[in-house]
Amino acid sequence: MSTTAADSVGDDRLTTTEYRERLRELPPSAKLVAKVLESDSPLSQGQLAEESLLPDRTVRYALNRLEESDIVDSRYSFKDARKQVYFLRT
């Protein structure tokens, strides 16, 4: 049985309008992390730091803000169960 990021979200997906409204209130670092996740997802925190060129601490802060706003969700990586990967709920 295989599941994708979209399968694990189910009915909790955001519409484009909801996504944009929630994102509008967030800091620039969170917007950049969301933009990276739009093009390539799911990604780990380390991969997000590499792709966005932001420091690990800033990526962690951005992910926390995105999770609080219910824009991003996470699950454990299938490749490495010690890591979490993040994906958009859109």
C-alpha contacts under 8 A as a table, 3 or more apart, distances in Angstrom:
res1	aa1	res2	aa2	distance
3	T	7	D	5.81
3	T	8	S	6.83
4	T	7	D	5.12
4	T	8	S	6.48
5	A	8	S	5.36
5	A	9	V	6.62
5	A	42	P	7.25
5	A	87	F	6.79
6	A	9	V	5.34
6	A	10	G	6.62
6	A	89	R	7.63
7	D	10	G	5.51
9	V	12	D	5.61
9	V	13	R	6.39
9	V	73	D	7.97
9	V	89	R	6.71
10	G	13	R	6.61
12	D	89	R	7.05
13	R	89	R	4.94
13	R	90	T	5.07
14	L	17	T	7.97
14	L	18	E	5.91
14	L	19	Y	5.87
14	L	71	I	7.65
14	L	89	R	5.86
14	L	90	T	4.69
15	T	18	E	5.23
15	T	19	Y	6.09
15	T	90	T	6.27
16	T	19	Y	5.06
16	T	20	R	6.17
16	T	90	T	6.94
17	T	20	R	5.24
17	T	21	E	6.16
18	E	21	E	5.18
18	E	22	R	6.15
19	Y	22	R	5.40
19	Y	23	L	6.08
19	Y	71	I	6.69
19	Y	90	T	6.96
20	R	23	L	5.06
20	R	24	R	6.01
21	E	24	R	5.25
21	E	25	E	7.27
22	R	25	E	6.01
22	R	26	L	7.36
22	R	69	S	6.51
22	R	71	I	7.44
23	L	26	L	5.44
23	L	30	A	7.95
23	L	31	K	6.57
23	L	66	L	7.99
23	L	71	I	7.68
26	L	30	A	6.17
26	L	31	K	6.77
26	L	65	R	7.28
26	L	66	L	7.86
27	P	30	A	5.52
27	P	31	K	6.57
27	P	62	A	7.76
28	P	31	K	5.00
28	P	32	L	6.19
29	S	32	L	5.12
29	S	33	V	6.26
29	S	54	L	7.96
29	S	58	T	7.03
29	S	59	V	7.25
29	S	62	A	5.78
30	A	33	V	5.12
30	A	34	A	6.13
30	A	59	V	7.67
30	A	61	Y	7.89
30	A	62	A	4.27
30	A	63	L	6.73
30	A	65	R	6.88
30	A	66	L	6.44
31	K	34	A	5.07
31	K	35	K	6.14
32	L	35	K	4.99
32	L	36	V	6.27
32	L	52	S	6.90
33	V	36	V	5.12
33	V	37	L	6.26
33	V	48	L	6.88
33	V	52	S	6.63
33	V	59	V	7.12
33	V	62	A	6.87
33	V	63	L	7.54
34	A	37	L	5.01
34	A	38	E	6.19
34	A	66	L	7.90
34	A	72	V	7.95
34	A	88	L	7.28
35	K	38	E	5.00
35	K	39	S	6.77
36	V	39	S	5.49
36	V	40	D	6.22
36	V	41	S	7.96
36	V	48	L	7.27
36	V	51	E	7.01
36	V	52	S	6.73
37	L	40	D	5.08
37	L	41	S	5.07
37	L	42	P	6.98
37	L	43	L	7.26
37	L	48	L	7.99
37	L	86	Y	7.83
37	L	87	F	6.22
37	L	88	L	6.54
38	E	41	S	6.82
38	E	88	L	7.09
40	D	43	L	7.20
41	S	86	Y	7.06
41	S	87	F	5.49
41	S	88	L	7.75
42	P	85	V	5.54
42	P	86	Y	5.14
42	P	87	F	4.80
43	L	46	G	7.99
43	L	47	Q	5.77
43	L	48	L	6.19
43	L	85	V	4.94
43	L	86	Y	5.40
43	L	87	F	6.98
44	S	47	Q	5.14
44	S	48	L	6.17
44	S	83	K	6.90
44	S	84	Q	5.91
44	S	85	V	4.28
44	S	86	Y	6.13
45	Q	48	L	5.07
45	Q	49	A	6.25
45	Q	56	D	7.34
45	Q	59	V	6.86
45	Q	60	R	7.07
45	Q	84	Q	7.61
45	Q	85	V	7.05
45	Q	86	Y	7.65
46	G	49	A	5.07
46	G	50	E	6.33
46	G	56	D	6.96
47	Q	50	E	5.06
47	Q	51	E	6.12
48	L	51	E	5.12
48	L	52	S	5.87
48	L	59	V	7.06
49	A	52	S	5.34
49	A	53	L	5.54
49	A	54	L	5.20
49	A	55	P	6.08
49	A	56	D	5.71
49	A	59	V	6.14
50	E	53	L	5.29
50	E	54	L	7.26
54	L	58	T	6.29
54	L	59	V	6.38
55	P	58	T	5.31
55	P	59	V	6.37
56	D	59	V	5.12
56	D	60	R	6.15
57	R	60	R	5.07
57	R	61	Y	6.27
58	T	61	Y	5.04
58	T	62	A	6.09
59	V	62	A	4.97
59	V	63	L	6.04
60	R	63	L	5.16
60	R	64	N	6.21
61	Y	64	N	5.14
61	Y	65	R	6.31
62	A	65	R	5.15
62	A	66	L	6.13
63	L	66	L	4.97
63	L	67	E	6.00
63	L	72	V	7.37
64	N	67	E	5.12
64	N	68	E	6.14
65	R	68	E	5.10
65	R	69	S	6.33
66	L	69	S	5.15
66	L	70	D	6.25
66	L	71	I	5.29
66	L	72	V	5.48
67	E	70	D	4.89
67	E	71	I	5.92
67	E	72	V	5.06
67	E	73	D	6.29
68	E	71	I	7.75
69	S	72	V	7.80
70	D	73	D	7.10
70	D	89	R	7.50
71	I	88	L	5.89
71	I	89	R	5.57
71	I	90	T	7.56
72	V	86	Y	6.54
72	V	87	F	5.59
72	V	88	L	4.51
72	V	89	R	5.61
73	D	86	Y	5.76
73	D	87	F	5.64
73	D	88	L	6.29
73	D	89	R	6.44
74	S	84	Q	6.27
74	S	85	V	5.48
74	S	86	Y	4.40
74	S	87	F	6.28
75	R	84	Q	5.44
75	R	85	V	5.65
75	R	86	Y	6.78
76	Y	80	D	7.69
76	Y	81	A	5.53
76	Y	82	R	7.16
76	Y	83	K	5.86
76	Y	84	Q	4.29
76	Y	85	V	6.03
77	S	80	D	5.26
77	S	81	A	5.17
77	S	82	R	7.39
77	S	83	K	5.68
77	S	84	Q	5.39
77	S	85	V	5.68
78	F	81	A	6.05
80	D	83	K	5.81
81	A	84	Q	7.38
